[in-house]
């Protein structure tokens, strides 16, 4: 974490803050409208300064954060969390969404979660043989 930097490229900062696994994914997200800087759509090379407001959408989750510190290097997760401060409303909305997704997953039958089990495949084979 470095406070001596005046600004950092948006894609580098998003990567260093661990919002995206690679810098190229961060650049694609910033260029694709998944990141807004101070309420405006932005490009990956846009400079980020301390105090800027970011809205980052990744998958089904959305973070509303304020930039607290700048870094060009990707460090440990604890250090990355020190680069930003998430709004309380954003944190609560994310936790609520995660709980909702977890509940939906539990309600979904096991067979609908992926490929059939060996037992399910045998039932399918028997069913097809009886109906042909």
ZICOR-V448552 format. One record per helix or strand. SS is the DSSP state (@ for helix, = for strand). FROM is the first residue (numbers start at 1). TO is the last residue. If there is no record, write none. Layout:
SS_FROM_TO + SS_FROM_TO
//
This chain:
=_2_2 + =_8_9 + @_10_16 + @_23_31 + =_35_37 + =_40_41 + =_47_48 + =_53_58 + =_61_67 + =_70_70 + @_77_81 + =_84_86 + @_88_107 + @_110_113 + @_118_130
//
